[in-house]
Amino acid sequence: MGQDQNGALSRWDDEGGATPCGPQENLAAACDEWDIPAPSKAELIQLRIRVIALENVVLSLLSAASDKQLELVAEMAELIKPRPDARQHSLTIHAATQMTQLVERSRHFRS
């Protein structure tokens, strides 16, 4: 590894994956201070297109995945769901549901 890579990795270890806003745990709070303009309509359309494309790429990859890999995705979906005693966040719940649905959809394309 080059010196630049070693330096970046050591900063990652020391700073919890620091980003321009600071360590990851401070990311949301620090980035709220940034002056980031709202996305334009064209940017939102491009984002939707990219998400659709990525979903289909993931679906195609999952259709060729092993049973163990599909189990791991399903486990991750369960892992990101809020605990019963935690605040239920609808976006997290929907994300977990989407992951589970991707696994199920991929099973239709398995050969």
PECOR-V434843 format. One record per pair of residues at least 24 apart in sequence whose ideal C-beta (glycine too) atoms are under 7 Angstrom apart, sorted by the first residue. I is the first residue (numbers start at 1). J is the second residue. D is the distance in Angstrom with one decimal. If there is no record, write none. Layout:
# PECOR-V434843
i=I j=J d=D
i=I j=J d=D
This chain:
# PECOR-V434843
i=58 j=102 d=6.1
i=59 j=102 d=6.0
i=59 j=105 d=5.9
i=59 j=106 d=5.6
i=62 j=102 d=6.1
i=62 j=103 d=6.3
i=62 j=106 d=3.5
i=63 j=106 d=4.4
i=63 j=109 d=3.7
i=63 j=110 d=5.5
i=70 j=103 d=5.3
i=73 j=99 d=6.0
i=73 j=103 d=5.3
i=74 j=100 d=6.3
i=74 j=103 d=5.5
